[in-house]
Amino acid sequence: MLIEVVAELGEELGFEVPVTSFVEFPTIRSFVDNLAELMGLVPGTAPGGDGTTPAPRTSRRAQRAAARHTGQA
């Protein structure tokens, strides 16, 4: 079902939505904020903007998973 949601959302937006965003950003607010940043809809984050693109936000769950994966946990 998630694959269908991602495909439909990507088709509607004309933007490839990362499937991992649903896990990394579990609340609607965090998901939408992240998607807006990825799409360059937040001032200063558009590709080719002023060069001050912030680092992508990552949830604590995703940070812990990445740490476990790299053996830093």
Predicted model as a PDB file, atoms N, CA, C, CB and O in Angstrom, pLDDT in the B-factor column:
MODEL        1                                                                  
ATOM      1  N   MET A   1       0.820  -1.185   0.000  1.00 85.00           N  
ATOM      2  CA  MET A   1       0.000   0.000   0.000  1.00 85.00           C  
ATOM      3  C   MET A   1       0.872   1.262   0.000  1.00 85.00           C  
ATOM      4  CB  MET A   1      -0.937  -0.009   1.205  1.00 85.00           C  
ATOM      5  O   MET A   1       0.544   2.245  -0.663  1.00 85.00           O  
ATOM      6  N   LEU A   2       1.963   1.229   0.732  1.00 83.00           N  
ATOM      7  CA  LEU A   2       2.851   2.387   0.783  1.00 83.00           C  
ATOM      8  C   LEU A   2       3.391   2.731  -0.599  1.00 83.00           C  
ATOM      9  CB  LEU A   2       4.007   2.126   1.746  1.00 83.00           C  
ATOM     10  O   LEU A   2       3.513   3.905  -0.949  1.00 83.00           O  
ATOM     11  N   ILE A   3       3.711   1.718  -1.374  1.00 86.00           N  
ATOM     12  CA  ILE A   3       4.229   1.942  -2.726  1.00 86.00           C  
ATOM     13  C   ILE A   3       3.186   2.653  -3.581  1.00 86.00           C  
ATOM     14  CB  ILE A   3       4.639   0.605  -3.383  1.00 86.00           C  
ATOM     15  O   ILE A   3       3.526   3.532  -4.372  1.00 86.00           O  
ATOM     16  N   GLU A   4       1.930   2.280  -3.426  1.00 90.00           N  
ATOM     17  CA  GLU A   4       0.864   2.932  -4.177  1.00 90.00           C  
ATOM     18  C   GLU A   4       0.713   4.390  -3.758  1.00 90.00           C  
ATOM     19  CB  GLU A   4      -0.458   2.188  -3.982  1.00 90.00           C  
ATOM     20  O   GLU A   4       0.520   5.265  -4.601  1.00 90.00           O  
ATOM     21  N   VAL A   5       0.800   4.649  -2.460  1.00 88.00           N  
ATOM     22  CA  VAL A   5       0.682   6.016  -1.952  1.00 88.00           C  
ATOM     23  C   VAL A   5       1.828   6.869  -2.489  1.00 88.00           C  
ATOM     24  CB  VAL A   5       0.675   6.029  -0.400  1.00 88.00           C  
ATOM     25  O   VAL A   5       1.605   7.991  -2.944  1.00 88.00           O  
ATOM     26  N   VAL A   6       3.046   6.349  -2.440  1.00 85.00           N  
ATOM     27  CA  VAL A   6       4.210   7.084  -2.921  1.00 85.00           C  
ATOM     28  C   VAL A   6       4.081   7.358  -4.416  1.00 85.00           C  
ATOM     29  CB  VAL A   6       5.504   6.303  -2.627  1.00 85.00           C  
ATOM     30  O   VAL A   6       4.373   8.463  -4.875  1.00 85.00           O  
ATOM     31  N   ALA A   7       3.647   6.358  -5.172  1.00 88.00           N  
ATOM     32  CA  ALA A   7       3.492   6.534  -6.619  1.00 88.00           C  
ATOM     33  C   ALA A   7       2.444   7.597  -6.932  1.00 88.00           C  
ATOM     34  CB  ALA A   7       3.106   5.203  -7.283  1.00 88.00           C  
ATOM     35  O   ALA A   7       2.667   8.457  -7.784  1.00 88.00           O  
ATOM     36  N   GLU A   8       1.321   7.542  -6.259  1.00 91.00           N  
ATOM     37  CA  GLU A   8       0.255   8.509  -6.506  1.00 91.00           C  
ATOM     38  C   GLU A   8       0.671   9.912  -6.086  1.00 91.00           C  
ATOM     39  CB  GLU A   8      -1.015   8.098  -5.768  1.00 91.00           C  
ATOM     40  O   GLU A   8       0.427  10.876  -6.811  1.00 91.00           O  
ATOM     41  N   LEU A   9       1.287  10.029  -4.939  1.00 89.00           N  
ATOM     42  CA  LEU A   9       1.735  11.332  -4.455  1.00 89.00           C  
ATOM     43  C   LEU A   9       2.780  11.923  -5.405  1.00 89.00           C  
ATOM     44  CB  LEU A   9       2.313  11.210  -3.028  1.00 89.00           C  
ATOM     45  O   LEU A   9       2.724  13.105  -5.744  1.00 89.00           O  
ATOM     46  N   GLY A  10       3.717  11.100  -5.823  1.00 88.00           N  
ATOM     47  CA  GLY A  10       4.744  11.553  -6.761  1.00 88.00           C  
ATOM     48  C   GLY A  10       4.149  11.990  -8.085  1.00 88.00           C  
ATOM     49  O   GLY A  10       4.596  12.973  -8.677  1.00 88.00           O  
ATOM     50  N   GLU A  11       3.149  11.270  -8.550  1.00 91.00           N  
ATOM     51  CA  GLU A  11       2.480  11.617  -9.806  1.00 91.00           C  
ATOM     52  C   GLU A  11       1.734  12.944  -9.682  1.00 91.00           C  
ATOM     53  CB  GLU A  11       1.507  10.502 -10.221  1.00 91.00           C  
ATOM     54  O   GLU A  11       1.783  13.779 -10.585  1.00 91.00           O  
ATOM     55  N   GLU A  12       1.052  13.131  -8.573  1.00 90.00           N  
ATOM     56  CA  GLU A  12       0.292  14.365  -8.360  1.00 90.00           C  
ATOM     57  C   GLU A  12       1.202  15.581  -8.222  1.00 90.00           C  
ATOM     58  CB  GLU A  12      -0.580  14.235  -7.122  1.00 90.00           C  
ATOM     59  O   GLU A  12       0.886  16.668  -8.705  1.00 90.00           O  
ATOM     60  N   LEU A  13       2.342  15.380  -7.550  1.00 88.00           N  
ATOM     61  CA  LEU A  13       3.258  16.486  -7.300  1.00 88.00           C  
ATOM     62  C   LEU A  13       4.265  16.703  -8.428  1.00 88.00           C  
ATOM     63  CB  LEU A  13       3.993  16.247  -6.014  1.00 88.00           C  
ATOM     64  O   LEU A  13       4.877  17.766  -8.525  1.00 88.00           O  
ATOM     65  N   GLY A  14       4.433  15.694  -9.275  1.00 89.00           N  
ATOM     66  CA  GLY A  14       5.463  15.779 -10.298  1.00 89.00           C  
ATOM     67  C   GLY A  14       6.849  15.747  -9.691  1.00 89.00           C  
ATOM     68  O   GLY A  14       7.777  16.365 -10.212  1.00 89.00           O  
ATOM     69  N   PHE A  15       6.989  15.027  -8.588  1.00 88.00           N  
ATOM     70  CA  PHE A  15       8.235  14.963  -7.826  1.00 88.00           C  
ATOM     71  C   PHE A  15       8.354  13.572  -7.231  1.00 88.00           C  
ATOM     72  CB  PHE A  15       8.282  16.056  -6.709  1.00 88.00           C  
ATOM     73  O   PHE A  15       7.379  13.046  -6.695  1.00 88.00           O  
ATOM     74  N   GLU A  16       9.533  12.965  -7.316  1.00 89.00           N  
ATOM     75  CA  GLU A  16       9.729  11.630  -6.763  1.00 89.00           C  
ATOM     76  C   GLU A  16       9.847  11.717  -5.243  1.00 89.00           C  
ATOM     77  CB  GLU A  16      10.986  10.960  -7.372  1.00 89.00           C  
ATOM     78  O   GLU A  16      10.812  12.269  -4.714  1.00 89.00           O  
ATOM     79  N   VAL A  17       8.865  11.171  -4.560  1.00 89.00           N  
ATOM     80  CA  VAL A  17       8.836  11.201  -3.094  1.00 89.00           C  
ATOM     81  C   VAL A  17       9.593   9.978  -2.565  1.00 89.00           C  
ATOM     82  CB  VAL A  17       7.355  11.223  -2.554  1.00 89.00           C  
ATOM     83  O   VAL A  17       9.242   8.846  -2.899  1.00 89.00           O  
ATOM     84  N   PRO A  18      10.624  10.193  -1.746  1.00 88.00           N  
ATOM     85  CA  PRO A  18      11.358   9.057  -1.186  1.00 88.00           C  
ATOM     86  C   PRO A  18      10.474   8.227  -0.244  1.00 88.00           C  
ATOM     87  CB  PRO A  18      12.605   9.551  -0.438  1.00 88.00           C  
ATOM     88  O   PRO A  18       9.838   8.773   0.658  1.00 88.00           O  
ATOM     89  N   VAL A  19      10.440   6.936  -0.456  1.00 86.00           N  
ATOM     90  CA  VAL A  19       9.629   6.056   0.382  1.00 86.00           C  
ATOM     91  C   VAL A  19      10.087   6.139   1.837  1.00 86.00           C  
ATOM     92  CB  VAL A  19       9.708   4.601  -0.125  1.00 86.00           C  
ATOM     93  O   VAL A  19       9.270   6.030   2.751  1.00 86.00           O  
ATOM     94  N   THR A  20      11.367   6.329   2.053  1.00 87.00           N  
ATOM     95  CA  THR A  20      11.905   6.372   3.411  1.00 87.00           C  
ATOM     96  C   THR A  20      11.391   7.569   4.206  1.00 87.00           C  
ATOM     97  CB  THR A  20      13.415   6.405   3.365  1.00 87.00           C  
ATOM     98  O   THR A  20      11.443   7.569   5.436  1.00 87.00           O  
ATOM     99  N   SER A  21      10.899   8.583   3.508  1.00 87.00           N  
ATOM    100  CA  SER A  21      10.381   9.763   4.204  1.00 87.00           C  
ATOM    101  C   SER A  21       9.219   9.413   5.123  1.00 87.00           C  
ATOM    102  CB  SER A  21       9.940  10.815   3.197  1.00 87.00           C  
ATOM    103  O   SER A  21       9.052  10.031   6.175  1.00 87.00           O  
ATOM    104  N   PHE A  22       8.425   8.438   4.740  1.00 84.00           N  
ATOM    105  CA  PHE A  22       7.284   8.056   5.562  1.00 84.00           C  
ATOM    106  C   PHE A  22       7.733   7.460   6.893  1.00 84.00           C  
ATOM    107  CB  PHE A  22       6.402   7.061   4.813  1.00 84.00           C  
ATOM    108  O   PHE A  22       7.029   7.576   7.896  1.00 84.00           O  
ATOM    109  N   VAL A  23       8.893   6.828   6.904  1.00 86.00           N  
ATOM    110  CA  VAL A  23       9.416   6.231   8.128  1.00 86.00           C  
ATOM    111  C   VAL A  23      10.232   7.252   8.916  1.00 86.00           C  
ATOM    112  CB  VAL A  23      10.273   4.999   7.803  1.00 86.00           C  
ATOM    113  O   VAL A  23      10.119   7.340  10.139  1.00 86.00           O  
ATOM    114  N   GLU A  24      11.046   8.014   8.212  1.00 89.00           N  
ATOM    115  CA  GLU A  24      11.910   8.982   8.876  1.00 89.00           C  
ATOM    116  C   GLU A  24      11.133  10.156   9.463  1.00 89.00           C  
ATOM    117  CB  GLU A  24      12.943   9.493   7.906  1.00 89.00           C  
ATOM    118  O   GLU A  24      11.554  10.739  10.462  1.00 89.00           O  
ATOM    119  N   PHE A  25      10.011  10.503   8.855  1.00 89.00           N  
ATOM    120  CA  PHE A  25       9.195  11.632   9.290  1.00 89.00           C  
ATOM    121  C   PHE A  25       7.767  11.143   9.511  1.00 89.00           C  
ATOM    122  CB  PHE A  25       9.234  12.794   8.247  1.00 89.00           C  
ATOM    123  O   PHE A  25       6.907  11.331   8.650  1.00 89.00           O  
ATOM    124  N   PRO A  26       7.509  10.515  10.660  1.00 87.00           N  
ATOM    125  CA  PRO A  26       6.236   9.814  10.884  1.00 87.00           C  
ATOM    126  C   PRO A  26       5.015  10.706  11.121  1.00 87.00           C  
ATOM    127  CB  PRO A  26       6.387   8.917  12.045  1.00 87.00           C  
ATOM    128  O   PRO A  26       3.885  10.230  11.012  1.00 87.00           O  
ATOM    129  N   THR A  27       5.213  11.981  11.439  1.00 90.00           N  
ATOM    130  CA  THR A  27       4.039  12.831  11.611  1.00 90.00           C  
ATOM    131  C   THR A  27       3.768  13.574  10.307  1.00 90.00           C  
ATOM    132  CB  THR A  27       4.238  13.832  12.788  1.00 90.00           C  
ATOM    133  O   THR A  27       4.679  13.785   9.506  1.00 90.00           O  
ATOM    134  N   ILE A  28       2.539  13.961  10.101  1.00 89.00           N  
ATOM    135  CA  ILE A  28       2.185  14.667   8.872  1.00 89.00           C  
ATOM    136  C   ILE A  28       2.988  15.949   8.763  1.00 89.00           C  
ATOM    137  CB  ILE A  28       0.676  14.973   8.828  1.00 89.00           C  
ATOM    138  O   ILE A  28       3.502  16.271   7.692  1.00 89.00           O  
ATOM    139  N   ARG A  29       3.102  16.678   9.851  1.00 91.00           N  
ATOM    140  CA  ARG A  29       3.829  17.954   9.857  1.00 91.00           C  
ATOM    141  C   ARG A  29       5.290  17.757   9.465  1.00 91.00           C  
ATOM    142  CB  ARG A  29       3.744  18.615  11.243  1.00 91.00           C  
ATOM    143  O   ARG A  29       5.804  18.478   8.610  1.00 91.00           O  
ATOM    144  N   SER A  30       5.960  16.788  10.083  1.00 90.00           N  
ATOM    145  CA  SER A  30       7.370  16.576   9.774  1.00 90.00           C  
ATOM    146  C   SER A  30       7.547  16.070   8.339  1.00 90.00           C  
ATOM    147  CB  SER A  30       7.989  15.582  10.768  1.00 90.00           C  
ATOM    148  O   SER A  30       8.505  16.442   7.662  1.00 90.00           O  
ATOM    149  N   PHE A  31       6.628  15.227   7.883  1.00 89.00           N  
ATOM    150  CA  PHE A  31       6.689  14.711   6.514  1.00 89.00           C  
ATOM    151  C   PHE A  31       6.530  15.843   5.503  1.00 89.00           C  
ATOM    152  CB  PHE A  31       5.602  13.645   6.292  1.00 89.00           C  
ATOM    153  O   PHE A  31       7.299  15.936   4.546  1.00 89.00           O  
ATOM    154  N   VAL A  32       5.541  16.696   5.713  1.00 88.00           N  
ATOM    155  CA  VAL A  32       5.279  17.803   4.789  1.00 88.00           C  
ATOM    156  C   VAL A  32       6.433  18.803   4.811  1.00 88.00           C  
ATOM    157  CB  VAL A  32       3.955  18.508   5.150  1.00 88.00           C  
ATOM    158  O   VAL A  32       6.851  19.291   3.761  1.00 88.00           O  
ATOM    159  N   ASP A  33       6.949  19.108   5.997  1.00 89.00           N  
ATOM    160  CA  ASP A  33       8.084  20.029   6.089  1.00 89.00           C  
ATOM    161  C   ASP A  33       9.288  19.477   5.324  1.00 89.00           C  
ATOM    162  CB  ASP A  33       8.458  20.280   7.565  1.00 89.00           C  
ATOM    163  O   ASP A  33       9.950  20.211   4.590  1.00 89.00           O  
ATOM    164  N   ASN A  34       9.567  18.199   5.495  1.00 88.00           N  
ATOM    165  CA  ASN A  34      10.679  17.577   4.794  1.00 88.00           C  
ATOM    166  C   ASN A  34      10.444  17.592   3.285  1.00 88.00           C  
ATOM    167  CB  ASN A  34      10.884  16.141   5.286  1.00 88.00           C  
ATOM    168  O   ASN A  34      11.357  17.905   2.521  1.00 88.00           O  
ATOM    169  N   LEU A  35       9.252  17.264   2.861  1.00 89.00           N  
ATOM    170  CA  LEU A  35       8.934  17.246   1.438  1.00 89.00           C  
ATOM    171  C   LEU A  35       9.074  18.643   0.835  1.00 89.00           C  
ATOM    172  CB  LEU A  35       7.514  16.708   1.214  1.00 89.00           C  
ATOM    173  O   LEU A  35       9.566  18.792  -0.283  1.00 89.00           O  
ATOM    174  N   ALA A  36       8.648  19.651   1.564  1.00 89.00           N  
ATOM    175  CA  ALA A  36       8.779  21.026   1.087  1.00 89.00           C  
ATOM    176  C   ALA A  36      10.259  21.395   0.910  1.00 89.00           C  
ATOM    177  CB  ALA A  36       8.093  22.005   2.069  1.00 89.00           C  
ATOM    178  O   ALA A  36      10.621  22.071  -0.053  1.00 89.00           O  
ATOM    179  N   GLU A  37      11.095  20.957   1.828  1.00 88.00           N  
ATOM    180  CA  GLU A  37      12.529  21.216   1.702  1.00 88.00           C  
ATOM    181  C   GLU A  37      13.112  20.498   0.498  1.00 88.00           C  
ATOM    182  CB  GLU A  37      13.262  20.788   2.970  1.00 88.00           C  
ATOM    183  O   GLU A  37      13.882  21.080  -0.266  1.00 88.00           O  
ATOM    184  N   LEU A  38      12.742  19.224   0.327  1.00 87.00           N  
ATOM    185  CA  LEU A  38      13.253  18.454  -0.809  1.00 87.00           C  
ATOM    186  C   LEU A  38      12.840  19.064  -2.138  1.00 87.00           C  
ATOM    187  CB  LEU A  38      12.767  17.018  -0.733  1.00 87.00           C  
ATOM    188  O   LEU A  38      13.595  19.025  -3.109  1.00 87.00           O  
ATOM    189  N   MET A  39      11.643  19.626  -2.179  1.00 87.00           N  
ATOM    190  CA  MET A  39      11.120  20.202  -3.417  1.00 87.00           C  
ATOM    191  C   MET A  39      11.609  21.637  -3.629  1.00 87.00           C  
ATOM    192  CB  MET A  39       9.595  20.171  -3.403  1.00 87.00           C  
ATOM    193  O   MET A  39      11.348  22.230  -4.676  1.00 87.00           O  
ATOM    194  N   GLY A  40      12.314  22.194  -2.645  1.00 85.00           N  
ATOM    195  CA  GLY A  40      12.820  23.547  -2.776  1.00 85.00           C  
ATOM    196  C   GLY A  40      11.753  24.604  -2.562  1.00 85.00           C  
ATOM    197  O   GLY A  40      11.863  25.714  -3.083  1.00 85.00           O  
ATOM    198  N   LEU A  41      10.726  24.271  -1.801  1.00 85.00           N  
ATOM    199  CA  LEU A  41       9.639  25.211  -1.547  1.00 85.00           C  
ATOM    200  C   LEU A  41       9.876  26.079  -0.322  1.00 85.00           C  
ATOM    201  CB  LEU A  41       8.351  24.464  -1.385  1.00 85.00           C  
ATOM    202  O   LEU A  41       9.128  27.023  -0.068  1.00 85.00           O  
ATOM    203  N   VAL A  42      10.912  25.760   0.433  1.00 77.00           N  
ATOM    204  CA  VAL A  42      11.265  26.532   1.618  1.00 77.00           C  
ATOM    205  C   VAL A  42      12.369  27.499   1.203  1.00 77.00           C  
ATOM    206  CB  VAL A  42      11.723  25.601   2.813  1.00 77.00           C  
ATOM    207  O   VAL A  42      13.343  27.067   0.585  1.00 77.00           O  
ATOM    208  N   PRO A  43      12.259  28.786   1.517  1.00 66.00           N  
ATOM    209  CA  PRO A  43      13.275  29.751   1.104  1.00 66.00           C  
ATOM    210  C   PRO A  43      14.684  29.313   1.487  1.00 66.00           C  
ATOM    211  CB  PRO A  43      12.981  31.101   1.713  1.00 66.00           C  
ATOM    212  O   PRO A  43      14.937  28.889   2.615  1.00 66.00           O  
ATOM    213  N   GLY A  44      15.590  29.424   0.526  1.00 53.00           N  
ATOM    214  CA  GLY A  44      16.993  29.087   0.773  1.00 53.00           C  
ATOM    215  C   GLY A  44      17.329  27.628   0.577  1.00 53.00           C  
ATOM    216  O   GLY A  44      18.481  27.240   0.770  1.00 53.00           O  
ATOM    217  N   THR A  45      16.349  26.788   0.192  1.00 50.00           N  
ATOM    218  CA  THR A  45      16.643  25.372   0.034  1.00 50.00           C  
ATOM    219  C   THR A  45      16.522  24.905  -1.407  1.00 50.00           C  
ATOM    220  CB  THR A  45      15.727  24.562   0.903  1.00 50.00           C  
ATOM    221  O   THR A  45      16.776  23.738  -1.704  1.00 50.00           O  
ATOM    222  N   ALA A  46      16.140  25.797  -2.299  1.00 48.00           N  
ATOM    223  CA  ALA A  46      15.986  25.409  -3.694  1.00 48.00           C  
ATOM    224  C   ALA A  46      17.343  25.051  -4.286  1.00 48.00           C  
ATOM    225  CB  ALA A  46      15.323  26.538  -4.505  1.00 48.00           C  
ATOM    226  O   ALA A  46      18.335  25.731  -4.026  1.00 48.00           O  
ATOM    227  N   PRO A  47      17.388  23.975  -5.090  1.00 52.00           N  
ATOM    228  CA  PRO A  47      18.648  23.632  -5.743  1.00 52.00           C  
ATOM    229  C   PRO A  47      19.152  24.818  -6.559  1.00 52.00           C  
ATOM    230  CB  PRO A  47      18.477  22.388  -6.645  1.00 52.00           C  
ATOM    231  O   PRO A  47      18.389  25.437  -7.301  1.00 52.00           O  
ATOM    232  N   GLY A  48      20.436  25.132  -6.420  1.00 49.00           N  
ATOM    233  CA  GLY A  48      21.002  26.252  -7.147  1.00 49.00           C  
ATOM    234  C   GLY A  48      20.674  27.589  -6.511  1.00 49.00           C  
ATOM    235  O   GLY A  48      20.860  28.637  -7.130  1.00 49.00           O  
ATOM    236  N   GLY A  49      20.188  27.560  -5.277  1.00 49.00           N  
ATOM    237  CA  GLY A  49      19.818  28.786  -4.567  1.00 49.00           C  
ATOM    238  C   GLY A  49      21.043  29.560  -4.136  1.00 49.00           C  
ATOM    239  O   GLY A  49      22.019  29.673  -4.878  1.00 49.00           O  
ATOM    240  N   ASP A  50      20.982  30.082  -2.947  1.00 51.00           N  
ATOM    241  CA  ASP A  50      22.074  30.930  -2.475  1.00 51.00           C  
ATOM    242  C   ASP A  50      23.229  30.155  -1.848  1.00 51.00           C  
ATOM    243  CB  ASP A  50      21.546  31.912  -1.483  1.00 51.00           C  
ATOM    244  O   ASP A  50      24.147  30.759  -1.293  1.00 51.00           O  
ATOM    245  N   GLY A  51      23.195  28.831  -1.929  1.00 47.00           N  
ATOM    246  CA  GLY A  51      24.290  28.021  -1.417  1.00 47.00           C  
ATOM    247  C   GLY A  51      24.241  27.767   0.070  1.00 47.00           C  
ATOM    248  O   GLY A  51      25.196  27.238   0.639  1.00 47.00           O  
ATOM    249  N   THR A  52      23.155  28.132   0.707  1.00 51.00           N  
ATOM    250  CA  THR A  52      23.037  27.909   2.150  1.00 51.00           C  
ATOM    251  C   THR A  52      22.021  26.824   2.450  1.00 51.00           C  
ATOM    252  CB  THR A  52      22.646  29.202   2.865  1.00 51.00           C  
ATOM    253  O   THR A  52      21.312  26.896   3.454  1.00 51.00           O  
ATOM    254  N   THR A  53      21.947  25.837   1.602  1.00 51.00           N  
ATOM    255  CA  THR A  53      20.999  24.753   1.787  1.00 51.00           C  
ATOM    256  C   THR A  53      21.309  24.029   3.088  1.00 51.00           C  
ATOM    257  CB  THR A  53      21.037  23.776   0.592  1.00 51.00           C  
ATOM    258  O   THR A  53      22.425  23.546   3.282  1.00 51.00           O  
ATOM    259  N   PRO A  54      20.318  23.952   3.989  1.00 53.00           N  
ATOM    260  CA  PRO A  54      20.563  23.275   5.261  1.00 53.00           C  
ATOM    261  C   PRO A  54      20.710  21.769   5.086  1.00 53.00           C  
ATOM    262  CB  PRO A  54      19.439  23.571   6.236  1.00 53.00           C  
ATOM    263  O   PRO A  54      20.230  21.194   4.109  1.00 53.00           O  
ATOM    264  N   ALA A  55      21.372  21.150   6.034  1.00 53.00           N  
ATOM    265  CA  ALA A  55      21.492  19.701   6.007  1.00 53.00           C  
ATOM    266  C   ALA A  55      20.110  19.084   6.163  1.00 53.00           C  
ATOM    267  CB  ALA A  55      22.448  19.201   7.118  1.00 53.00           C  
ATOM    268  O   ALA A  55      19.270  19.614   6.891  1.00 53.00           O  
ATOM    269  N   PRO A  56      19.868  17.964   5.483  1.00 58.00           N  
ATOM    270  CA  PRO A  56      18.553  17.338   5.608  1.00 58.00           C  
ATOM    271  C   PRO A  56      18.282  16.915   7.047  1.00 58.00           C  
ATOM    272  CB  PRO A  56      18.448  16.127   4.676  1.00 58.00           C  
ATOM    273  O   PRO A  56      19.172  16.434   7.748  1.00 58.00           O  
ATOM    274  N   ARG A  57      17.045  17.104   7.469  1.00 62.00           N  
ATOM    275  CA  ARG A  57      16.677  16.688   8.821  1.00 62.00           C  
ATOM    276  C   ARG A  57      16.437  15.188   8.819  1.00 62.00           C  
ATOM    277  CB  ARG A  57      15.416  17.453   9.327  1.00 62.00           C  
ATOM    278  O   ARG A  57      15.935  14.619   7.849  1.00 62.00           O  
ATOM    279  N   THR A  58      16.801  14.573   9.909  1.00 64.00           N  
ATOM    280  CA  THR A  58      16.608  13.135  10.052  1.00 64.00           C  
ATOM    281  C   THR A  58      16.028  12.871  11.428  1.00 64.00           C  
ATOM    282  CB  THR A  58      17.944  12.354   9.845  1.00 64.00           C  
ATOM    283  O   THR A  58      16.479  13.434  12.425  1.00 64.00           O  
ATOM    284  N   SER A  59      15.026  12.010  11.472  1.00 66.00           N  
ATOM    285  CA  SER A  59      14.402  11.694  12.747  1.00 66.00           C  
ATOM    286  C   SER A  59      15.375  10.940  13.642  1.00 66.00           C  
ATOM    287  CB  SER A  59      13.126  10.874  12.533  1.00 66.00           C  
ATOM    288  O   SER A  59      16.364  10.377  13.173  1.00 66.00           O  
ATOM    289  N   ARG A  60      15.080  10.938  14.927  1.00 70.00           N  
ATOM    290  CA  ARG A  60      15.943  10.209  15.863  1.00 70.00           C  
ATOM    291  C   ARG A  60      15.935   8.720  15.564  1.00 70.00           C  
ATOM    292  CB  ARG A  60      15.498  10.455  17.309  1.00 70.00           C  
ATOM    293  O   ARG A  60      16.954   8.043  15.701  1.00 70.00           O  
ATOM    294  N   ARG A  61      14.776   8.214  15.155  1.00 69.00           N  
ATOM    295  CA  ARG A  61      14.682   6.792  14.809  1.00 69.00           C  
ATOM    296  C   ARG A  61      15.622   6.473  13.654  1.00 69.00           C  
ATOM    297  CB  ARG A  61      13.228   6.409  14.440  1.00 69.00           C  
ATOM    298  O   ARG A  61      16.330   5.467  13.689  1.00 69.00           O  
ATOM    299  N   ALA A  62      15.634   7.323  12.632  1.00 68.00           N  
ATOM    300  CA  ALA A  62      16.510   7.102  11.482  1.00 68.00           C  
ATOM    301  C   ALA A  62      17.976   7.252  11.873  1.00 68.00           C  
ATOM    302  CB  ALA A  62      16.164   8.078  10.351  1.00 68.00           C  
ATOM    303  O   ALA A  62      18.829   6.521  11.370  1.00 68.00           O  
ATOM    304  N   GLN A  63      18.273   8.193  12.766  1.00 70.00           N  
ATOM    305  CA  GLN A  63      19.645   8.364  13.231  1.00 70.00           C  
ATOM    306  C   GLN A  63      20.126   7.138  13.981  1.00 70.00           C  
ATOM    307  CB  GLN A  63      19.757   9.593  14.117  1.00 70.00           C  
ATOM    308  O   GLN A  63      21.259   6.698  13.789  1.00 70.00           O  
ATOM    309  N   ARG A  64      19.272   6.578  14.841  1.00 72.00           N  
ATOM    310  CA  ARG A  64      19.647   5.372  15.586  1.00 72.00           C  
ATOM    311  C   ARG A  64      19.847   4.191  14.647  1.00 72.00           C  
ATOM    312  CB  ARG A  64      18.580   5.034  16.636  1.00 72.00           C  
ATOM    313  O   ARG A  64      20.786   3.413  14.814  1.00 72.00           O  
ATOM    314  N   ALA A  65      18.967   4.056  13.659  1.00 69.00           N  
ATOM    315  CA  ALA A  65      19.090   2.962  12.695  1.00 69.00           C  
ATOM    316  C   ALA A  65      20.395   3.089  11.902  1.00 69.00           C  
ATOM    317  CB  ALA A  65      17.878   2.948  11.736  1.00 69.00           C  
ATOM    318  O   ALA A  65      21.079   2.093  11.663  1.00 69.00           O  
ATOM    319  N   ALA A  66      20.733   4.306  11.499  1.00 71.00           N  
ATOM    320  CA  ALA A  66      21.971   4.527  10.755  1.00 71.00           C  
ATOM    321  C   ALA A  66      23.181   4.211  11.630  1.00 71.00           C  
ATOM    322  CB  ALA A  66      22.045   5.980  10.244  1.00 71.00           C  
ATOM    323  O   ALA A  66      24.161   3.637  11.154  1.00 71.00           O  
ATOM    324  N   ALA A  67      23.116   4.583  12.905  1.00 74.00           N  
ATOM    325  CA  ALA A  67      24.219   4.298  13.817  1.00 74.00           C  
ATOM    326  C   ALA A  67      24.390   2.792  14.005  1.00 74.00           C  
ATOM    327  CB  ALA A  67      23.983   4.981  15.174  1.00 74.00           C  
ATOM    328  O   ALA A  67      25.514   2.290  14.029  1.00 74.00           O  
ATOM    329  N   ARG A  68      23.281   2.077  14.137  1.00 76.00           N  
ATOM    330  CA  ARG A  68      23.354   0.615  14.271  1.00 76.00           C  
ATOM    331  C   ARG A  68      23.947   0.002  13.007  1.00 76.00           C  
ATOM    332  CB  ARG A  68      21.951   0.016  14.551  1.00 76.00           C  
ATOM    333  O   ARG A  68      24.755  -0.925  13.065  1.00 76.00           O  
ATOM    334  N   HIS A  69      23.530   0.539  11.867  1.00 71.00           N  
ATOM    335  CA  HIS A  69      23.982   0.006  10.582  1.00 71.00           C  
ATOM    336  C   HIS A  69      25.494   0.197  10.401  1.00 71.00           C  
ATOM    337  CB  HIS A  69      23.221   0.685   9.429  1.00 71.00           C  
ATOM    338  O   HIS A  69      26.166  -0.661   9.829  1.00 71.00           O  
ATOM    339  N   THR A  70      26.013   1.304  10.881  1.00 72.00           N  
ATOM    340  CA  THR A  70      27.452   1.589  10.727  1.00 72.00           C  
ATOM    341  C   THR A  70      28.256   1.089  11.921  1.00 72.00           C  
ATOM    342  CB  THR A  70      27.681   3.094  10.546  1.00 72.00           C  
ATOM    343  O   THR A  70      29.478   1.238  11.953  1.00 72.00           O  
ATOM    344  N   GLY A  71      27.581   0.502  12.895  1.00 67.00           N  
ATOM    345  CA  GLY A  71      28.279  -0.044  14.054  1.00 67.00           C  
ATOM    346  C   GLY A  71      28.684   0.960  15.098  1.00 67.00           C  
ATOM    347  O   GLY A  71      29.583   0.702  15.899  1.00 67.00           O  
ATOM    348  N   GLN A  72      28.028   2.109  15.100  1.00 60.00           N  
ATOM    349  CA  GLN A  72      28.362   3.148  16.067  1.00 60.00           C  
ATOM    350  C   GLN A  72      27.419   3.170  17.263  1.00 60.00           C  
ATOM    351  CB  GLN A  72      28.350   4.490  15.394  1.00 60.00           C  
ATOM    352  O   GLN A  72      27.507   4.073  18.096  1.00 60.00           O  
ATOM    353  N   ALA A  73      26.538   2.216  17.363  1.00 50.00           N  
ATOM    354  CA  ALA A  73      25.554   2.216  18.470  1.00 50.00           C  
ATOM    355  C   ALA A  73      26.070   1.462  19.657  1.00 50.00           C  
ATOM    356  CB  ALA A  73      24.229   1.610  18.025  1.00 50.00           C  
ATOM    357  O   ALA A  73      25.381   1.360  20.671  1.00 50.00           O  
TER     358      ALA A  73                                                      
ENDMDL                                                                          
END                                                                             
